[in-house]
Amino acid sequence: MSEEMICETLFLKSNQVSHFYENSSGNCTQALQDVSIEMQSGEILAIVGASGCGKSTLLRILAGLVQPTEGNVTIEGISPLKYQRSQKISFAFQKPLLFPWRTTIQNIMLPMEIVSRSITLSEASKDYDRALYLIKTLGLSGFENCYPHQLSGGMLQRAAIARALMTEPKLLLLDEPFSALDEITRENLWIDFSRIWRTQNLSVVLVTHSTQEAVFLSDRVCVMSHRPGTIQAVLPIDLPSFRDRETMMKSKFLELCEKVKNYLS
Ligand SMILES: Nc1ncnc2c1ncn2[C@@H]1O[C@H](COP(=O)(O)OP(=O)(O)OP(=O)(O)O)[C@@H](O)[C@H]1O
């Protein structure tokens, strides 16, 4: 992270967050314990950890979808729920979840219909232009009028992320968005998305099982312990911010992947 970023005000802070789930028979599962994270604006944070250690729970808490049992989260000084209401948080998940009866551009423009703001002609045309811009930036040109069944897995994920970017969010929360894709498609998406996130100054929290994905895409990797998830280590990824296929061959990249793996094991 550059000195400039450190000087910026804190963007997101989770303070001693713990979470318990209670099932219908009254038994408790503790998913998280005392998770404290701080993020600067524009930072990309990857979260890795064993299956069931509470990564998705943490993401849901950051999104304001789940209220933590203990501790609290603030984003730019307010609660995630309030932040979420102003459309500044977007999500993308492992499954792209596009509506099959809508074309690519219609799916991408969906969030603007959901907020159902009073739309003037000039706002509608601005939204349409943004959708076209995202289609172009995400390499979907020529497929704007195709339906989801006519797109490949990688294209579906590109469209889902374009839709997440439609509202110009400040925080993007990603839960294993590339895990269902083949290796080459996944690596191509890493390269494209790393460029897009950095040029748009987005703050991103990425949950992944892949150490390479975490290292390639992030500024820091948070390694979580087994359940109940605690933060075991936070590793700064001191690679240049512009990353491409060559980055993946560099000894520094491989060393960092090894380091994350060692913490995981
Ligand atoms: N709604 C729920 N009700 C009860 N228990 C839950 C609920 N959601 C998650 N859990 C439990 O909380 C723990 C953490 O789950 P979570 O999905 O956050 O883990 P994860 O690290 O994202 O897992 P994975 O990597 O397999 O997706 C697990 O033991 C899970 O069974």
Ligand as a Chemical Component Dictionary entry (heavy atoms), coordinates in Angstrom:
data_LIG
# 
_chem_comp.id                   LIG 
_chem_comp.type                 NON-POLYMER 
_chem_comp.pdbx_formal_charge   0 
_chem_comp.three_letter_code    LIG 
# 
loop_
_chem_comp_atom.comp_id 
_chem_comp_atom.atom_id 
_chem_comp_atom.alt_atom_id 
_chem_comp_atom.type_symbol 
_chem_comp_atom.charge 
_chem_comp_atom.model_Cartn_x 
_chem_comp_atom.model_Cartn_y 
_chem_comp_atom.model_Cartn_z 
_chem_comp_atom.pdbx_ordinal 
LIG N1  N1  N 0 -27.610 -19.353 8.590  1  
LIG C1  C1  C 0 -26.845 -20.154 9.337  2  
LIG N2  N2  N 0 -27.371 -20.826 10.388 3  
LIG C2  C2  C 0 -26.600 -21.626 11.163 4  
LIG N3  N3  N 0 -25.295 -21.829 10.964 5  
LIG C3  C3  C 0 -24.707 -21.198 9.921  6  
LIG C4  C4  C 0 -25.461 -20.333 9.055  7  
LIG N4  N4  N 0 -24.618 -19.847 8.114  8  
LIG C5  C5  C 0 -23.413 -20.369 8.376  9  
LIG N5  N5  N 0 -23.460 -21.186 9.462  10 
LIG C6  C6  C 0 -22.341 -21.903 10.080 11 
LIG O1  O1  O 0 -21.346 -20.949 10.412 12 
LIG C7  C7  C 0 -20.065 -21.453 10.095 13 
LIG C8  C8  C 0 -19.372 -20.503 9.127  14 
LIG O2  O2  O 0 -20.063 -20.543 7.883  15 
LIG P1  P1  P 0 -19.617 -19.648 6.630  16 
LIG O3  O3  O 0 -20.532 -19.957 5.514  17 
LIG O4  O4  O 0 -19.496 -18.249 7.065  18 
LIG O5  O5  O 0 -18.145 -20.239 6.353  19 
LIG P2  P2  P 0 -17.210 -20.093 5.070  20 
LIG O6  O6  O 0 -15.833 -19.890 5.591  21 
LIG O7  O7  O 0 -17.728 -19.053 4.154  22 
LIG O8  O8  O 0 -17.360 -21.510 4.398  23 
LIG P3  P3  P 0 -17.065 -21.957 2.887  24 
LIG O9  O9  O 0 -15.648 -21.610 2.596  25 
LIG O10 O10 O 0 -17.273 -23.448 2.916  26 
LIG O11 O11 O 0 -18.050 -21.251 2.018  27 
LIG C9  C9  C 0 -20.258 -22.853 9.540  28 
LIG O12 O12 O 0 -20.060 -23.789 10.575 29 
LIG C10 C10 C 0 -21.702 -22.869 9.095  30 
LIG O13 O13 O 0 -22.259 -24.151 9.233  31 
# 
loop_
_chem_comp_bond.comp_id 
_chem_comp_bond.atom_id_1 
_chem_comp_bond.atom_id_2 
_chem_comp_bond.value_order 
_chem_comp_bond.pdbx_ordinal 
LIG N1  C1  SING 1  
LIG C1  N2  SING 2  
LIG C1  C4  DOUB 3  
LIG N2  C2  DOUB 4  
LIG C2  N3  SING 5  
LIG N3  C3  DOUB 6  
LIG C3  C4  SING 7  
LIG C3  N5  SING 8  
LIG C4  N4  SING 9  
LIG N4  C5  DOUB 10 
LIG C5  N5  SING 11 
LIG N5  C6  SING 12 
LIG C6  O1  SING 13 
LIG C6  C10 SING 14 
LIG O1  C7  SING 15 
LIG C7  C8  SING 16 
LIG C7  C9  SING 17 
LIG C8  O2  SING 18 
LIG O2  P1  SING 19 
LIG P1  O3  DOUB 20 
LIG P1  O4  SING 21 
LIG P1  O5  SING 22 
LIG O5  P2  SING 23 
LIG P2  O6  DOUB 24 
LIG P2  O7  SING 25 
LIG P2  O8  SING 26 
LIG O8  P3  SING 27 
LIG P3  O9  DOUB 28 
LIG P3  O10 SING 29 
LIG P3  O11 SING 30 
LIG C9  O12 SING 31 
LIG C9  C10 SING 32 
LIG C10 O13 SING 33 
# 
